[in-house]
Amino acid sequence: MTESSERVMIPGMDGQTNVLTLRPEPGVAVRGGWLFVHGHGEYARRYVELFADSVAAGWVVVIPDLPGHGLSDGKRGHLRSFGELAALFRWCEQTLADEVGGDERIVLGGHSMGGLVVAWLVATGVVRPAAVWMGSPLLDPSYNKPWALVAMARVLDVLCPRMVISNGVDESHCYALEVGDSPEMREDVDPDADKFEREEMVHRWISMRLGMELLRAADEVWRVVPAAWPKGVPLVFTQGAKDPVCPVEVARQFVDQMAAGGHVDVRFHEMEDALHEPHRDAHREQLLEAVRSVLEQWVPVTEANASEPSPST
């Protein structure tokens, strides 16, 4: 696997964006492309290990650091509007499509807040991938939030949109320690998982504006799906049954609503005992298998793309 990061100026964005690209080794046939959206408070390089097998199998993976995250410009935890994300992912989709041979060979995925972003991008027609993976998506940003806090955020969004507060998520919400609640279990699966507090680019800050943009985006997604979901774009949905951040009840409701449309192929994989980040604990292989099991039929290898070598840079 080759890894490169590039800071780019994208029209419609405020400041530079750091874009991480993972490519197969030179000579490996390019199968297709992954465009991935990380969660709130994260950054692109947290997902290198998760996509390592996909890259080895011929997938080119593009993961930008969102504004205010990772190595991208912007105040920690702040976003001016989802319009910036639309500009960002239009650019990423086109760049990746040029490399892998068209957007019909791109799978769009996202975790948590990134899952909501993915749903919004597809439902509003910003991007048109071949398939979608949503992992533990933040489909109800107001879940478990006091109504007074939500009401206050609506006011502060106007008065001081850049003001930040903690999102309230900590390590105990994210990783499932299954075998005798042993920390070694998590560390065996992910050596960096115990660095949740110490990773310099992980943060919990969320601005009033970002919070309201998430609420507005979620409202729009629920209002327009499944009717606005494009025909022929299937969805894999992975969810921890004990996720305290993005509850399984909301996930089930969304899947039922999508399936009711009759034109969306939805595959729902609920992982018993999994918390918010099953990809970072012992549930990782189960999650990856759920995604791999359907990619073969959705983005099949053809003679044309099997003969295309990966670039050396």
C-alpha positions in Angstrom: 0.0 0.0 0.0 1.2 3.5 -0.8 0.0 6.5 1.2 0.0 10.1 0.3 -1.5 13.3 1.9 -2.0 16.5 0.0 -3.3 19.9 1.2 -5.5 21.4 -1.5 -7.6 24.5 -2.1 -11.0 23.4 -3.2 -13.5 26.0 -4.6 -16.3 26.7 -2.1 -14.1 25.7 0.9 -12.7 28.1 3.4 -9.0 27.3 3.7 -7.0 24.2 2.7 -8.2 20.6 3.1 -5.9 17.7 3.8 -6.8 14.7 1.6 -5.4 11.3 2.3 -5.1 8.8 -0.6 -4.3 5.1 -0.2 -3.3 3.2 -3.3 -2.5 -0.4 -4.1 1.1 -1.3 -4.8 2.3 -0.6 -8.3 1.1 -3.3 -10.7 -2.0 -4.3 -8.7 -5.2 -4.1 -10.8 -7.4 -1.3 -9.7 -10.8 -2.6 -8.7 -12.6 0.6 -7.8 -12.6 3.5 -5.3 -13.6 4.1 -1.8 -14.6 7.6 -0.7 -14.9 7.7 3.0 -16.2 10.3 5.5 -14.7 10.1 9.1 -16.7 10.9 12.2 -16.8 14.0 14.4 -13.6 14.7 16.2 -11.6 12.2 14.1 -9.2 12.4 11.2 -8.5 10.4 8.0 -5.4 8.5 9.2 -7.5 6.7 11.9 -8.9 4.6 9.1 -5.7 3.4 7.3 -5.7 0.1 9.1 -9.4 -0.5 8.5 -8.9 -0.2 4.7 -5.6 -2.0 4.4 -7.1 -5.2 3.0 -9.3 -3.3 0.6 -6.3 -1.4 -0.8 -4.3 -4.6 -1.1 -7.2 -6.0 -3.1 -7.1 -3.2 -5.6 -9.2 -0.4 -4.1 -8.0 3.3 -4.1 -9.2 5.0 -0.9 -9.7 8.7 -0.5 -10.4 10.2 2.9 -10.3 13.9 3.5 -9.9 15.5 6.9 -13.1 17.5 7.3 -12.9 21.2 8.0 -11.9 21.8 11.6 -10.5 18.3 11.8 -7.2 16.6 11.4 -4.7 18.5 9.3 -7.3 20.6 7.5 -7.8 24.3 8.2 -10.5 25.6 10.4 -11.4 26.0 14.0 -11.6 22.6 15.8 -15.1 21.3 15.7 -16.5 24.1 13.6 -18.2 24.1 10.1 -19.7 27.1 8.3 -22.3 25.0 6.5 -22.9 21.7 4.8 -22.4 23.6 1.6 -18.7 23.3 2.3 -19.1 19.5 2.5 -20.9 19.4 -0.8 -18.0 21.3 -2.4 -15.5 19.0 -0.8 -17.1 15.7 -1.8 -17.9 16.8 -5.3 -14.2 17.5 -5.7 -13.2 14.2 -4.1 -15.7 12.2 -6.1 -14.5 13.7 -9.4 -10.8 13.3 -8.6 -11.3 9.7 -7.5 -13.5 8.9 -10.5 -10.8 10.2 -12.9 -8.4 7.7 -11.3 -10.5 4.6 -11.1 -12.6 5.0 -14.3 -15.9 6.6 -13.3 -18.2 7.2 -10.4 -19.9 3.9 -11.1 -16.9 2.3 -9.5 -16.9 4.3 -6.4 -18.3 3.2 -3.0 -19.2 6.0 -0.6 -18.9 5.2 3.1 -19.0 7.0 6.4 -18.9 6.5 10.2 -21.1 8.3 12.8 -21.3 11.9 11.8 -19.7 10.8 8.5 -22.6 8.4 8.0 -25.1 11.3 8.3 -23.0 13.3 5.8 -23.0 10.3 3.4 -26.8 10.0 3.7 -27.2 13.7 3.0 -24.8 13.7 0.1 -26.7 10.9 -1.6 -30.2 11.9 -0.8 -29.6 15.5 -2.0 -27.9 14.4 -5.2 -24.5 15.9 -4.4 -22.8 12.6 -5.3 -23.9 9.5 -7.2 -21.8 6.5 -6.1 -22.2 2.8 -7.1 -23.0 1.8 -3.5 -23.1 3.2 0.0 -21.9 2.0 3.4 -23.2 3.8 6.6 -21.6 2.7 9.8 -23.2 3.7 13.1 -24.6 6.9 11.5 -25.6 9.9 13.4 -29.2 10.0 12.2 -30.6 11.7 15.3 -28.2 14.4 16.5 -30.6 15.4 19.2 -30.8 11.9 20.7 -30.4 12.0 24.5 -29.8 15.8 24.5 -31.9 17.9 26.9 -34.5 20.0 24.9 -33.2 23.1 26.6 -29.7 22.5 25.2 -31.1 22.1 21.7 -33.2 25.2 22.1 -30.1 27.1 23.4 -28.0 25.9 20.5 -30.6 27.3 18.0 -30.2 30.8 19.6 -26.4 30.6 19.9 -26.1 29.4 16.3 -27.2 33.0 15.4 -25.4 34.9 18.2 -22.1 33.1 18.4 -21.9 30.2 15.8 -18.2 29.5 16.5 -18.7 28.9 20.2 -17.8 25.2 21.0 -18.8 22.7 23.7 -17.9 19.1 24.3 -19.9 16.4 22.3 -20.0 14.3 25.5 -18.6 11.2 23.8 -15.8 9.3 25.5 -13.9 6.0 25.1 -16.5 4.0 27.1 -19.1 4.7 24.5 -16.9 3.5 21.6 -15.2 0.2 22.2 -16.6 -3.2 23.3 -14.3 -5.0 25.7 -15.7 -8.5 25.3 -13.3 -11.1 26.7 -13.6 -10.7 30.5 -13.6 -6.9 29.9 -9.9 -7.2 29.3 -8.2 -4.0 27.9 -5.7 -6.4 26.2 -8.6 -7.6 24.0 -9.0 -4.1 22.5 -5.3 -3.5 22.2 -4.8 -6.8 20.4 -7.3 -5.8 17.8 -6.2 -2.2 17.6 -2.9 -1.2 19.1 -3.8 2.5 19.0 -7.2 2.2 20.6 -5.9 3.0 24.1 -4.6 6.3 22.8 -8.1 7.8 22.5 -7.3 10.6 25.0 -3.7 11.2 23.8 -4.1 11.3 20.0 -3.3 15.0 19.3 -5.8 15.2 16.4 -8.8 13.6 18.2 -11.1 16.2 19.8 -14.6 16.4 21.2 -15.4 20.0 20.3 -18.5 20.9 18.4 -19.6 24.4 17.5 -23.1 25.8 17.7 -23.1 26.1 13.9 -22.0 22.5 13.3 -24.5 21.2 15.8 -27.3 23.0 14.0 -26.1 22.0 10.6 -26.2 18.4 11.7 -29.8 18.8 13.0 -30.8 20.5 9.7 -29.1 17.8 7.6 -30.7 15.0 9.6 -34.2 16.6 9.3 -33.7 16.9 5.5 -32.6 13.3 5.1 -35.5 11.9 7.1 -37.9 14.1 5.1 -36.7 13.1 1.6 -35.8 9.4 1.9 -36.5 7.0 0.4 -38.1 8.9 -2.5 -34.9 11.0 -3.1 -32.5 8.1 -2.8 -31.4 7.3 -6.4 -32.5 4.0 -7.9 -29.7 1.4 -8.3 -27.6 2.7 -5.3 -27.7 0.0 -2.7 -27.0 0.5 1.0 -25.0 -1.5 3.5 -25.8 -0.4 7.1 -23.8 -1.7 10.0 -24.8 -0.9 13.6 -23.8 -1.9 17.1 -26.8 -3.2 19.1 -25.5 -1.4 22.2 -24.4 1.8 20.7 -25.1 4.6 23.2 -24.2 7.4 20.8 -26.3 6.4 17.7 -28.9 4.1 19.1 -30.0 0.9 17.2 -33.7 1.9 17.5 -33.0 4.9 15.3 -31.0 2.8 12.9 -33.9 0.2 12.6 -36.4 3.0 12.0 -34.3 4.4 9.2 -33.7 1.1 7.5 -37.5 0.4 7.7 -38.2 3.7 6.1 -35.7 3.1 3.3 -37.0 -0.4 2.6 -40.6 0.9 2.4 -39.7 2.7 -0.8 -39.3 -0.6 -2.6 -36.5 0.6 -4.9 -33.5 0.5 -2.5 -31.5 -2.6 -1.8 -30.8 -2.3 1.9 -28.6 -4.8 3.9 -28.8 -4.2 7.6 -26.1 -5.8 9.8 -26.7 -5.4 13.5 -23.8 -6.6 15.7 -24.8 -7.9 19.1 -22.9 -6.3 22.1 -21.1 -3.8 19.8 -20.9 -0.2 20.9 -20.3 2.9 18.7 -17.0 1.9 17.0 -17.2 -1.8 16.2 -14.4 -1.3 13.6 -12.0 -0.6 16.5 -12.6 -3.7 18.6 -13.2 -7.4 18.3 -16.2 -6.8 16.0 -14.0 -5.4 13.2 -13.9 -8.6 11.1 -17.6 -9.1 11.4 -18.2 -5.5 10.1 -15.7 -5.8 7.3 -17.2 -9.1 6.1 -20.7 -7.6 6.1 -19.4 -4.9 3.7 -17.2 -7.3 1.6 -20.0 -9.8 1.1 -22.0 -7.5 -1.1 -19.3 -5.4 -2.9 -18.5 -8.3 -5.3 -22.0 -8.1 -6.8 -22.2 -4.3 -6.6 -18.9 -3.3 -8.1 -17.9 -6.4 -10.1 -14.4 -7.0 -11.5 -14.4 -6.7 -15.3 -11.7 -7.4 -17.9 -11.3 -3.7 -18.4 -10.7 -2.7 -14.8 -8.8 -5.9 -13.9 -6.1 -5.0 -16.5 -5.5 -1.5 -15.2 -2.4 -1.3 -13.0 -2.3 1.0 -10.0 -0.2 4.1 -10.5 3.2 4.3 -8.8 2.4 7.6 -7.1 
